Amino acid sequence: MQFQRVHSLKGELHIPGDKSISHRSIMLGSLAKGTTEVYGFLNGADCISSINCFRRMGIPIEYENGIVKIHGKGLHGLQAPSQTLDVGNSGTTTRLMSGILAAQNFSCRITGDASICKRPMKRIMDPLTLMGAEITSENGNNCAPLLIHGKPLHGISYISPVASAQVKSCILLAGLYAEGETCVTEPYVSRDHTERMLAAFGADIHTEKTTATVRPASGLTAQHIFVPGDISSAAYFIAAGLITPNSCITIQNVGINPTRDGILEIAKKMGGNITLSNLISDTGEPTADITVSTSALKGCVIEGSMIPKLIDEIPILAILACFAEGETIIRDAQELKVKESNRIDVMAENLSAMGADITATEDGMIIRGGKPLHGAVINSHLDHRIAMSFAIAGLNADGTTEITGGECVEISYPSFYQDLKKLI
């Protein structure tokens, strides 16, 4: 993929559905009694991996005319898969599904692509083992392939060393089957889509400060789920509208869950012109239309409790920081090292190639804004968020920016390049 400087971006967009919510709708719909219908489901490779895995466990799932129908068989309705469960590139599928599978009355094997087989799974293996699960890493390196032999589980009170919605959700889903109460306490609150959806399906769950608690479920009830636009996908257009001259972009029906809206807080803190309209908060997940326009930005510090609210948006925030006056410091984001790529090193490597003044640190990066960017060959490392971030950078750099492996956007946003073109 190649990109050249543009001089304006204008228009309105509907972005694809939220990836996190789409994954969870498949899983909880499969465990509920009756037919769950999902509207706005993200038709990306990661979410299709979740569908395929649950189909292999005997759950009929239809996907027609943009509507997913999941014919759930109840908490104990999954069947032993006849083959390995292949999650592709999806860490969410791997970790959340492991919590469910740990309590089944069958054994299975989970694997994925080369990236998944390098991503850390000890963070879920440890708490699941404390609950009585039998889960091992086939290669002994605490990564996939994972072997899970279903066992009766008991509740635990777990203090998670990381604020991770995937870790928290894995434990809470296992807790549906466990004897007694299961509690997860995080250092900061991570995204709460699992808690919201569990409550909607009828689970006994409550939260207090940074602790989520679930009690064993006797059953879940099928729901109609309306998936809002993914704020992580909207982030690229938010940044594009802020840094591209003479621009004004409106992104419609975006989820603005307060555990996910850090990109909006930071962009406003940097001086971004952002307005929200058409706010709706009665559908389980709050949504709004987001309008952004060209802005004079200033650097800032991004750290602490803000990090879980924007962890997936840090690559595009690094691009934003290059166009801001002064220094932007990102701290407490060591989680970036274990995403689809080591996003700290990859951002530093590629932005340096474009002429940015950036220093990678152990837990983030320091970006000194104001240096003009020039085109370069960008290695996406097959990381969808890297590819999309540098597409936006390329529209605001001199010369030609070429992104290798740019097709990896299929993971979360298959129509990204087409939607970007509509604004030019």
N, C-alpha and C positions, 0 to 999 in steps of 0.2 A: 504494500500500500504506500502511495506517495501523496504528500501534501505540500501545498504552496501557501504563501501568505495571502490572506483575504483582508478586505477593507471594511467589511460590515457583515453582521449576521442578524437576520430578522425573521420572525415568524412564531408560530405556535406549534407545540408538539404534544402528542400523547406518547408517553414512554411505556415500555413493557412492565408487566406486573412485578411486584416485589418478590425477589428470589427467596428470601428467608420464609416469607409467608406461604409461598407456593410449595416449598418442600414440606412444611409442617402440615399443610392441608392434605397432602397425599398420605402422610403417615397417620395422622389422627383420623382421617376419613376411613382408612383401612381398618383401624381398630374399633371404629364405632359400629353400632348396629344400624343398618339401613343405608340409603343412598345419599351420599354427600355430593352436592353440586358446587363446583368452583368456577367462578367467573373472573376473567382477567388473569388467568394462570400464565406464568412465564414459560413460554415455549423455547427454553434454552436447554443446552445440552446437560447441564447439571441437574435441572429439575426433571428432565426426561429420564435421567438415571434413577431418580427416586421412583418414578412410575414403573420402570422396568423391573427394579428390584422387588417391589411389592406384587407386581404381576407374577413374578417367579415364585412367590409364596402363596399363590392361589387367589389373589384378590382381583376380581374383574374390574378393569378401569377402562372407560371409554373416553376418547378425546375427539370431539367433533364440533365444528362450527364455533370454536373458541371456548367451549364449555367442557370441563372435565367432570365425569360422573364416576364416583368411586363407590362400588357396591361392597360396603364394609361387612365383615363377618364377625365383628365383636372382638373383645380383648384377647380371646383365646382361639380366634378363627384362622390364624396364620398356619400355613402348611410348610413342612420341610422342603426347601428348594432342592430340585434334582441336580442343580449345577451351582457353581460358584456365583455369588452375588457380585456383579461388576458395577462399581460406583463411578467408573470413568474418572473424571477430574474433581469429583464433588466431595469435599471435606465434610460438608453439612450432612450429606447422605450417610457417609461413613460413621460419623460420631453419634448422630441422633439415632440411627437405626441400630447401632450397637447396644444402646440402652434398652431398646425394645427386645432385641434378640437374646439378650442375656437372661431373660426370664421365660423364654419359650421352652416347650418340651421336646426340642430337637436341636441338632447341631448344624452349623453352617460355616462357610468360609467366605470372607469378604476380601476383595482386592480391587485395584483400580489401575490407573495409568502410572507412568514413571514418577510423576510429581506426587501423587497420593502415596506411593510406596516410599517416599522420603519424609512425609509429614508426621509430626510427633503424635502418637496415640497413647503414650503412657499417661497423659493427662486424663484420659477416660478409663484406661485399664485399671489404674490405681483405685479410684472410687468404686468402680463396678466390682472389683475384687473384694473390697471391704464390705460390699453388700452381699457377698456370697457367690458372685459370678465366677465362671471359669472362662477366661478370655486370655489368649496368648498370641504373641507375635510369631508367625511361622518362621521367620528368619532370625528371631532372637534380638532384633534391633529396635523393638518398641514401635515399629511401623507396620503398615499393612504389607502382606496379607495377614488378616486376623482370623484366628480360629475361635469360634464361640460355641461352647457346649451349654445349652440352656439349663439353668438350675433354679430352685426356689430362692428367692431373695428376701433380705430383711432390710428395713429402713436404717439410715444412718444420718448423723448430722455432720456434714462435710464442709470444711473451710477450704475453699478453692484458692490456690496461690495466684491464679490469674482471673481477671474479669473476662470470661469467655461465655457467650451465649450458647456455643456448641457444647461446652463441658456442662454447664448448668442444665441445658435441655436434655442431654444424655442421661443425667442422674435423675431428673424429674420424670422422664418417660419410664425409666426402670422403676421408679418409685410407685408408679401406677400399679405394679404387680407385687410390690414388696410388702412384707408383714410389718405393720407399724408405720410410723411417720418418717418421711424423708425430707431433710432440710439441706439447702445449699446456701452458704454464705460467701459472698464475693468481696474483694477489696473495694470495688466500685460496682454500681449497677450496670449490667450489660443489657443489650436489647431484650425486650420482654414479650416478644411475639408468642413464645411457647406458653407463658403464663396466661396471656389473654385468650389464646385459642383453647387451651385446656379448660379454662373456666366456661367458655362458650359451649364446649362439648359436654359439660356437666361434671367435670372433675372437681374434687374438693381440694382447692388450692388457694393459698393466700400469700401475700408478701408483706414484709415489714422491713423498712430501710433496705439493707442489701441482702436480706435473707428471703428465699422463696421456700415454701413448705407445701408438700403434697401428701395426701393420705391415699391408701390403696383404693382403687376404683372398683365398683361392682359392675360398671358398664359405662360406655360413652354413647351419646345420641347423635345421629347424623345431622349435619348442618348445611345451610347455604352460606358460602363464603365468597365475599367480594374482595378481590385482591387489588389494593391500590397500586399506583405507579411506584416504582422502586426509587427511593431517594438517592440510593447509591448510583443508579443510572442517570438520574437527573443531575447529579453533581457535575458531570462533564459539561453539560449545557449551562449550568449555573456559572461555572468558571469561564466558559467561552463567552458568555454574555458580559461578564465583568471585565475581561481583559481585551476583547476585540474592539477596535474603534467603531463608533457609530452603530452600536448594536443594541437590540432590545428583543428579548426572547421570553415567551411565556410557556411554561411546562405545566400541563393540566393534570389534575387528579393525582397529585403526588402524596404518598404517605408521609406524614409529619409526626409520627410517633415520637414522643419526647425522649425516648432512649435512643433515637436514631438521628435527631435533627442537629447534631453538632456542626455539620457543614454550614447550616444557615447561621448559627450563632457566630462561628468564626468568620464567615464572609462578612457579616454585618460589623463585627469587631474590627475587621480590616478596612472598613469604610465602604463596603459594597452597597450599591443601590438595589435593594431587594424588597418586594412587597408581596404579601400573601392576600389572596382573595378567595371567595367561594369556599370558605372553611366549613367542613362537615365533620361532626364528631360523634354521630349516633350510629355508626356502622361497625363498631368494634375497634377500628383503627382510624384515627383522625387523618383527614386529607385536606389539601388546599391546592389552588393554582398558584404557581410561583412565577413572578415576573422579575427579570433582572435586566439591568442596562449598564452600559460602559461606566466604569468607576475609577477614581483615583484611589489606589489602595496603599495601605501602610502595613508593614510587617508586625507580627505579634508573637506571643509565646503560646504554644499549644501543648498542654500537659495534663497530668493527673486524671481526675474524674471525667474530663472531656474526651479522653482517648477512646474509651469503649463506644462513645456516641458517634465516632467518625473514623473508626479504624480502617474501614474499606475506602474511605475518601482521602486518606493521607497522600497517596500518589498524586491525585489531581490538586490537592492543596499545596503540594510542593511546586507544581507548575504555577499555581496562583501566586505563590510567594516570590517567584522569579520576576513577576511584573509589579511587585509592590515596592514602595520606597522603604529602605531600611532592612533590618534583619528579622527573619522569622526563625524561631527556635522550636523544634518539635522534640519533646522528651517523653519518657515513659512508654514508648511505642515499640519495645523489643519484640512484641508479638508479630511485627511486620517481617521478622526474619523467617517465620515458619508459615507464611502464606504460600500461594502458588509458586512464588519465587521469594528470594530474600529481597523484599521490596526496599529496604534501606540501601543496600549495595547497588541494586539495579537502578534505582532512581539517581543515585550519586553518579554512577557510571554513565548513564545516558544523558543526564542534564549537563554533566561536565563536557561531554562530547558536543553539546550544542552551545557551549560557551558560558554556562551558568557558573556562578560562584557558590559552590555547595560543598559542605563537609559532612561526611557520614560520621555518626557517633555510635556508641554501643546501643543506645536506645532511641535513636532518631536521627535528626539531621539539622544542620544550621545552613540557612540559605540567605545570602546577602543579595537582595533584590536590585533591580535597575540595570543589570547588564543585558544588552540586546542579545537575543538568541539567534543562532544561525542553524541552517539545516544540517542534518547528519544522518548517518545510518543508525537506526535505533534497533537494538535487539530486545524484543518483547519478552524473551524467555518463555514464550507461550503463556504469558500471564495476561488475562483479559483486561485487568485494570491498568496495567502498564501500557498496553497497546492503545486503549482509549485515551489515557492521559496524554500520550505523546501525539496523538492525532490533533488534540486541541493545541498543544504546544506548536506543532507544525504549521497550524493556521496563523500563528503569530510570530513566525521566525523568517528570517531572510533565506532565500534559496529553497532547496528541495529537502524535505524530511522524508526518509524512507523507513517504514516500519517492517521489519522481518517477522514473519509468523503472525501477522496482523489478523489472520482468520480466526485466531483464538477468541475473538469477541463472541463467537457462537456460544460460548459457555454461559454468558449471562445476558447478552444483548445482540441477537442475530441481525437486527436491522439497524445497528448503530451507524454504519457508514452512510446508508441511504438516508436516515433521518438527519444526519449532519449535513448532507448535501442539500436537503430541502431548505436549509437556512441561509445558504450562500447565494 
